[in-house]
Amino acid sequence: MLMSGLRNNIVKESMVDPIKEYLKLETRRQFFGKCAMGLGGAALASLLPSSVANALEQQAGTRVGGLPELPHFAPKAKRAIYLFMSGAPSQMDLYDYKPKMGEWFDKELPETVRMGQRLTTMTSGQNRFPIAPSIFEFKQHDNGSDGAWLSELLPHTASMVKDLAIIKSVHTEAINHDPAITYVCTGNETPGKPSLGAWLSYGLGTENNNLPSFIVMNATWTGRKSAQALYNRLWGAGFLPSEHQGVLLRSQGDPVLFLSNPKGMSEDARKRMLDSLVKLNEELYEEVGDPETHARISQYEMAFRMQSSVPELTDLTQEPANVLEMYGPDVNTPGTFAHCCILARRMMERDVRLVQIFHRGWDQHGNLPKDIRNQARDIDQPSTALVQDLKQRGMLDDTLVIWGGEFGRTVYCQGALKKDNYGRDHHPKCFTMWMAGAEIKSGIVHGETDDFSYNIIKDPVSVRDLNATILHQLGIDHERLTYKFQGLDHRLTGVEEKSRVVNEILA
């Protein structure tokens, strides 16, 4: 019986052999498709340096699931947190200081800068493209090298620039929100591809079989009330087995939908129902051999274990007062960005592979000065506390933290321009992100844009480059993590376009 078996075996789960589990679920077609590569892989493994081989063997021995050939090399990061600012933060009001623009107020953006580049329909009909300098003060902060300029909106982030690699030259191909967010999250503007977290779960498995390997949270926000919708395909599994999709942790009611027993149903009745479902699915698997059937069984087992692991995870009563204070006054309010950040740290302690926090409200086409103040207040202190909390626990060494949105915003104003008020349109040609931890170089600023924060003039970094670098820090060669679907060996970084690991930001 499933439930009784789980109770008896929960202590043994950390000893599950991932290779045996993988082979047990492998179909006949998958087996013969890989036979030709087996001897070559074995020969290559024998050539690995002993230190790398030992690191791979140690990691494989503690995890559940994943591909037996991964990681491809010793990882720098065991886990990652992605702080996603949905809506596109204005880089030139936060990180990309452009002092010369003060002299350009209300002057036309030169065509020599724009060079006929694509505009959105929201501003393509404007008669003018007047320059809107940032009204916020910037200060150069000591990062241990050449200094980092940050806006007055980010005083807490400014205090930790020695721990950050600020990348000012990220660019994307998409100019509208949904394809742009989909591109960052899945490596493709077209819906239906696996998300970053799904690829990590599929390739690396999990080191905690009592929690999902990929957890998502949608934080509340205090800026612009209307915000872009977020669809669960952004953390979906695409054509990978569905067990690898992200699990959304909610701030109201049950943290996870359908985790609690329905009203009126006893635990014993729930147990009998699940046992019957497992038997039916096992019969279906014997008949059809569809691995997706085993994915459903795995999800039932995970749901049972989460009935005890999730309440323990979300209970902050044992957190010391000084730690709670680090995250700011909203930390005890479920759903806030601060609350999500401290939960993310707790998930890292429990070896969840990837946690992704979405913070909406950054789409500031108008009234930017007011709305961006609120947005920055939401995320500044909690983001800093998260990095510093990981650091003080010795976890930043093997935890990768990423902060950023889907594109940047224009230097020219959308709508009416005033000295103290303006809006900015979408801008895919350059935007700023930062990374920390897991042997990312600390205290650096990478890349440079022109005086208008419009075009990149040094060290461009594409979205695919960024994803390749994230995979690399987790021990994955982005060209070798593939999944065959509809006759194509798909990759997170695409199969036609070139991408590279950004070695310049690696320690």
C-alpha positions in Angstrom: 0.0 0.0 0.0 1.4 3.4 -1.0 0.8 5.4 2.1 1.9 2.7 4.6 4.9 2.0 2.4 5.8 5.7 2.4 5.6 5.8 6.2 8.0 2.9 6.5 10.4 4.1 3.9 10.6 7.8 4.4 13.9 7.5 6.4 15.4 5.4 3.6 14.6 7.8 0.8 17.8 9.7 1.0 19.6 6.4 0.2 17.7 5.9 -3.1 20.2 5.1 -5.9 19.4 7.6 -8.7 20.9 5.4 -11.4 18.7 2.5 -10.5 15.7 4.7 -10.3 16.4 6.1 -13.7 17.0 2.7 -15.3 13.8 1.3 -13.8 11.8 4.0 -15.5 13.7 4.0 -18.8 11.7 2.8 -21.8 12.9 0.2 -24.3 13.3 3.0 -27.0 15.3 5.2 -24.6 17.5 2.2 -23.7 18.5 1.3 -27.3 18.8 5.0 -28.2 21.6 5.4 -25.6 23.4 2.1 -26.1 25.6 3.6 -28.8 26.8 6.3 -26.4 27.4 4.1 -23.4 31.0 2.9 -24.1 32.1 6.3 -25.1 30.7 7.9 -21.9 32.4 5.2 -19.8 35.7 5.8 -21.5 35.4 9.6 -21.0 34.6 9.2 -17.3 37.8 7.2 -16.9 39.8 10.3 -18.1 38.3 12.7 -15.5 40.6 14.1 -12.8 40.1 12.2 -9.6 39.0 15.4 -7.7 36.2 16.0 -10.3 35.2 12.3 -10.4 35.0 12.3 -6.6 32.9 15.4 -6.5 30.4 14.0 -9.0 30.2 10.7 -7.2 29.5 12.4 -3.9 26.7 14.5 -5.4 25.1 11.6 -7.2 25.1 9.6 -4.0 22.9 12.1 -2.1 20.3 13.0 -4.7 17.1 11.5 -6.0 16.4 11.4 -9.7 18.2 13.3 -12.4 20.3 12.0 -15.3 23.2 9.6 -14.3 25.7 11.5 -16.5 25.0 14.8 -14.7 26.6 17.0 -13.5 29.0 17.2 -16.4 31.7 18.7 -14.2 32.1 19.7 -10.5 29.4 22.4 -9.9 30.1 25.7 -8.1 26.4 26.0 -7.1 24.2 23.3 -5.5 21.1 25.4 -5.7 19.9 28.8 -7.0 17.4 31.6 -6.3 16.0 33.7 -9.1 14.6 37.1 -8.1 12.5 38.0 -11.2 11.3 41.6 -11.4 8.4 41.2 -13.8 7.5 44.2 -15.9 11.0 45.4 -16.6 12.8 47.7 -14.1 14.2 51.0 -15.4 17.9 50.4 -15.6 18.7 54.1 -15.8 16.7 54.9 -12.7 18.4 52.1 -10.6 21.9 51.0 -11.9 22.9 52.6 -15.2 24.0 56.1 -14.2 23.9 58.6 -17.1 24.9 62.1 -15.7 25.1 63.7 -19.2 21.4 63.2 -19.7 20.7 66.1 -17.3 21.6 68.5 -20.2 19.3 66.7 -22.6 16.0 67.2 -20.8 13.1 67.4 -23.3 15.5 67.2 -26.2 14.9 64.8 -29.0 16.6 61.4 -29.0 19.1 61.5 -31.9 18.3 59.3 -34.8 22.0 58.3 -34.7 21.3 56.7 -31.4 18.0 55.0 -32.2 19.1 54.0 -35.8 15.6 53.0 -36.8 15.3 50.4 -34.1 12.0 48.8 -33.4 9.5 50.6 -31.2 6.4 49.3 -29.5 2.9 50.4 -30.7 2.6 52.4 -27.4 5.1 55.0 -28.6 5.6 54.4 -32.3 2.8 57.0 -32.9 4.4 59.7 -30.8 5.5 62.8 -32.7 8.5 63.3 -30.4 10.9 61.1 -28.3 12.0 63.6 -25.7 14.8 62.6 -23.3 13.7 62.0 -19.7 16.8 62.1 -17.4 16.4 60.2 -14.1 15.3 62.5 -11.3 17.0 60.2 -8.7 20.4 60.9 -7.2 23.2 58.4 -7.8 26.3 57.7 -5.7 29.4 55.7 -6.4 29.9 52.9 -3.9 33.1 51.0 -3.0 32.9 47.6 -4.5 36.5 46.8 -4.0 37.5 47.7 -7.6 36.4 50.6 -9.8 33.2 51.4 -7.8 29.6 50.9 -8.6 27.0 53.6 -9.2 23.6 53.0 -7.7 20.5 55.1 -7.3 19.2 56.5 -4.0 16.3 54.0 -4.4 18.6 51.1 -3.5 20.4 52.0 -0.3 20.5 48.4 1.0 21.7 46.9 -2.2 24.4 49.6 -2.3 25.7 48.3 1.0 26.5 44.9 -0.6 28.0 45.8 -3.9 31.2 44.1 -2.9 29.3 40.8 -3.1 27.7 41.5 -6.5 28.5 41.1 -10.2 26.4 43.8 -11.8 25.8 43.2 -15.5 24.8 46.3 -17.3 24.9 44.9 -20.9 22.1 42.3 -20.9 20.0 42.3 -24.1 17.0 40.4 -25.5 15.2 39.8 -28.7 11.7 40.4 -27.4 10.0 43.8 -27.0 6.7 42.8 -25.4 6.3 41.4 -21.9 4.9 37.9 -22.4 7.3 36.7 -25.1 10.2 38.4 -23.2 9.4 36.8 -19.9 8.8 33.5 -21.6 12.2 33.9 -23.3 14.0 34.5 -20.1 12.3 31.7 -18.2 12.3 29.0 -20.9 14.9 30.1 -23.5 12.3 30.6 -26.2 9.7 33.3 -26.9 7.2 30.6 -28.0 5.2 29.1 -25.2 5.5 25.3 -24.5 9.2 24.9 -23.8 10.5 23.7 -20.4 11.5 26.3 -17.9 14.9 26.7 -16.3 13.8 25.0 -13.1 12.3 22.1 -15.0 15.6 21.6 -16.9 17.5 21.6 -13.6 15.0 19.1 -12.0 15.2 16.8 -15.0 19.0 16.9 -15.2 20.1 17.2 -11.6 17.2 15.7 -9.6 16.8 16.7 -6.0 18.6 16.3 -2.7 15.5 16.6 -0.7 12.8 14.1 -1.6 10.3 15.7 0.8 10.0 19.0 -1.2 9.8 19.8 -4.9 13.1 20.5 -6.6 11.6 23.7 -8.1 9.4 26.0 -6.1 7.8 29.3 -7.3 6.4 32.2 -5.4 4.5 35.3 -6.6 5.0 38.2 -4.3 2.7 41.1 -3.7 3.8 44.6 -4.8 3.0 48.2 -3.9 3.7 50.0 -7.1 1.5 50.2 -10.2 -1.7 48.2 -9.3 -2.3 46.8 -12.8 0.4 44.3 -13.8 1.3 41.8 -16.4 -0.3 38.4 -16.0 2.0 35.5 -15.1 1.1 32.1 -16.5 2.1 28.8 -15.0 3.8 27.8 -18.2 6.6 30.2 -17.1 7.6 27.5 -14.6 6.1 24.6 -16.5 7.8 21.4 -17.7 6.9 21.8 -21.4 7.7 18.5 -23.1 9.6 17.2 -20.1 7.9 14.8 -17.7 5.4 16.8 -15.7 6.9 16.0 -12.4 9.6 18.5 -13.2 7.3 21.6 -13.4 7.6 24.2 -10.6 5.2 24.0 -7.7 3.6 27.4 -6.8 3.6 28.2 -3.1 0.6 30.3 -2.3 0.4 33.0 0.4 -3.3 32.4 1.3 -5.1 29.2 2.3 -3.1 26.0 1.8 0.4 26.9 0.6 0.0 24.3 -2.1 -3.4 23.6 -3.8 -5.0 20.2 -3.0 -2.3 19.4 -0.4 -4.8 19.1 2.4 -7.5 16.4 2.5 -10.9 17.6 1.2 -13.5 18.5 3.8 -15.4 15.5 4.9 -12.8 13.0 3.8 -10.9 11.2 6.5 -7.2 10.4 6.2 -8.0 6.7 5.9 -10.5 7.3 3.0 -7.9 9.5 1.3 -5.3 6.8 1.7 -7.6 4.1 0.1 -8.3 6.4 -2.8 -4.6 7.2 -3.5 -3.8 3.5 -3.2 -6.4 2.7 -5.8 -5.1 5.4 -8.1 -1.6 4.1 -7.8 -2.7 0.6 -8.7 -4.6 1.9 -11.8 -1.6 3.9 -12.9 0.7 0.9 -12.5 -1.6 -1.2 -14.6 -1.7 1.6 -17.2 2.1 1.8 -17.2 2.5 -2.0 -17.7 0.1 -1.8 -20.7 1.3 1.4 -22.4 4.8 2.1 -20.9 4.3 5.9 -20.8 6.8 7.4 -18.4 4.3 10.2 -17.7 2.3 7.6 -15.8 5.2 7.2 -13.4 5.3 11.0 -13.1 1.8 11.0 -11.8 2.6 8.3 -9.2 5.7 10.3 -8.1 3.4 13.4 -7.7 1.1 11.5 -5.4 4.0 10.4 -3.3 5.4 13.9 -3.2 2.0 15.3 -2.1 1.9 12.9 0.8 5.4 13.9 2.0 4.6 17.6 1.6 1.7 17.4 4.0 4.4 17.5 6.8 7.3 19.2 5.1 5.5 22.3 3.8 4.0 23.4 7.2 7.4 23.0 8.8 9.0 25.0 5.9 6.6 27.9 6.2 6.7 28.2 10.0 8.8 31.2 10.9 8.3 31.1 14.7 11.7 29.7 15.3 13.5 32.3 13.3 15.6 34.6 15.6 14.4 38.2 15.9 17.6 39.7 14.5 17.3 37.6 11.4 13.7 38.6 10.9 14.7 42.3 11.3 17.2 41.9 8.5 14.4 41.3 6.0 12.4 44.3 7.0 9.0 45.1 8.5 7.0 43.0 6.0 8.8 39.7 6.7 5.9 38.3 8.7 3.2 39.2 6.2 2.6 36.2 3.9 3.0 37.0 0.3 5.2 40.0 0.6 8.6 40.0 -1.2 10.3 40.0 2.2 8.3 36.9 3.4 9.2 35.1 0.1 12.9 35.9 0.5 13.2 34.4 4.0 11.2 31.3 2.8 13.7 31.1 -0.1 16.6 31.0 2.3 14.8 28.2 4.3 14.3 26.3 1.0 18.0 26.6 0.3 18.7 25.1 3.7 16.5 22.2 2.7 18.3 21.8 -0.7 15.5 22.8 -3.0 17.2 23.1 -6.4 15.7 26.3 -7.7 13.4 28.9 -6.1 12.0 31.6 -8.3 10.3 34.7 -6.8 8.3 36.9 -9.2 7.7 40.5 -8.2 5.3 42.3 -10.5 4.4 46.0 -11.0 7.6 47.2 -12.7 5.9 48.1 -16.0 6.0 51.9 -15.6 4.8 53.5 -18.8 3.7 56.6 -16.8 4.1 57.9 -13.3 7.4 56.2 -13.0 9.0 58.3 -10.2 6.2 57.4 -7.7 5.7 53.8 -8.6 9.4 52.8 -8.8 9.9 54.2 -5.3 7.4 51.8 -4.0 8.7 48.9 -6.0 12.3 49.5 -4.9 11.1 49.7 -1.3 9.5 46.3 -1.7 12.6 44.5 -2.8 15.7 46.5 -1.7 16.1 45.4 1.9 14.8 41.8 1.4 17.1 41.1 -1.5 20.1 42.4 0.4 19.0 40.4 3.5 18.7 37.3 1.5 22.3 37.5 0.1 23.7 38.5 3.5 21.8 35.8 5.4 23.1 33.2 3.0 26.6 34.6 3.4 26.6 34.6 7.2 25.5 30.9 7.2 28.3 30.0 4.8 25.7 29.1 2.1 26.5 31.8 -0.4 29.6 29.9 -1.5 27.4 27.2 -3.2 24.1 29.2 -3.7 23.7 31.2 -6.9 21.4 34.3 -6.6 20.2 36.1 -9.8 18.2 39.4 -9.9 16.7 41.0 -13.0 13.7 41.4 -15.3 12.8 40.7 -18.9 14.1 43.9 -20.6 14.9 47.5 -19.9 13.2 50.8 -20.4 13.8 53.8 -22.8 15.6 57.0 -22.1 12.9 58.9 -23.9 9.6 59.6 -22.3 6.3 57.9 -23.1 3.5 60.4 -22.8 3.7 63.8 -21.3 7.1 64.8 -19.9 7.5 66.9 -16.8 10.5 67.8 -14.6 9.2 65.5 -11.8 7.2 63.0 -13.7 7.7 60.7 -16.8 7.1 57.3 -18.1 9.4 54.9 -20.1 8.6 52.4 -22.8 10.0 48.9 -23.3 13.6 48.7 -24.3 15.2 45.3 -25.3 18.6 46.6 -26.4 20.1 46.9 -22.9 19.2 46.3 -19.3 20.8 45.5 -15.9 20.9 42.3 -13.9 23.1 41.1 -11.0 24.4 37.8 -9.8 26.0 36.8 -6.5 27.5 33.7 -4.9 28.7 30.3 -6.2 32.0 31.7 -7.4 30.6 34.6 -9.4 33.1 37.4 -9.3 32.2 39.8 -6.5 32.6 43.5 -6.6 32.6 43.9 -10.4 30.5 45.8 -13.0 30.4 44.1 -16.4 29.4 45.7 -19.6 28.8 49.3 -20.7 26.1 51.2 -22.5 26.2 54.5 -24.4 25.4 57.9 -22.8 21.7 57.4 -23.5 21.5 53.9 -21.9 20.2 52.8 -25.3 22.9 50.7 -27.0 25.5 48.4 -25.6 29.1 49.5 -26.4 31.0 46.9 -24.4 30.7 43.2 -23.4 27.1 42.3 -24.5 25.4 39.5 -22.7 22.4 37.8 -24.3 19.6 36.0 -22.5 21.0 32.7 -23.8 24.4 33.6 -22.5 22.9 34.3 -19.1 21.1 30.9 -19.1 24.3 29.1 -20.3 26.2 30.7 -17.4 23.6 29.7 -14.8 23.7 26.1 -16.0 27.5 26.2 -16.0 27.6 27.2 -12.3 25.4 24.2 -11.5 27.8 21.9 -13.3 25.9 21.6 -16.6 27.3 22.1 -20.1 24.4 23.8 -21.8 25.1 22.1 -25.2 25.0 18.6 -23.6 21.8 18.9 -21.6 19.2 17.9 -24.3 15.8 16.3 -24.7 14.6 14.7 -27.9 11.1 16.0 -28.8 9.5 15.9 -32.2 12.8 14.8 -33.8 14.9 17.6 -32.3 17.4 17.6 -29.5 16.1 20.6 -27.6 18.2 22.7 -25.3 17.5 25.5 -22.9 19.8 27.8 -24.8 18.4 26.8 -28.2 19.7 24.6 -31.0 20.3 27.2 -33.8 21.5 30.3 -32.0 25.0 30.5 -30.5 25.4 31.2 -26.8 28.3 31.2 -24.4 29.2 31.1 -20.8 30.1 34.6 -19.6 33.5 33.6 -18.2 34.4 37.2 -17.5 32.1 37.3 -14.5 33.3 33.9 -13.1 35.9 33.8 -10.3 
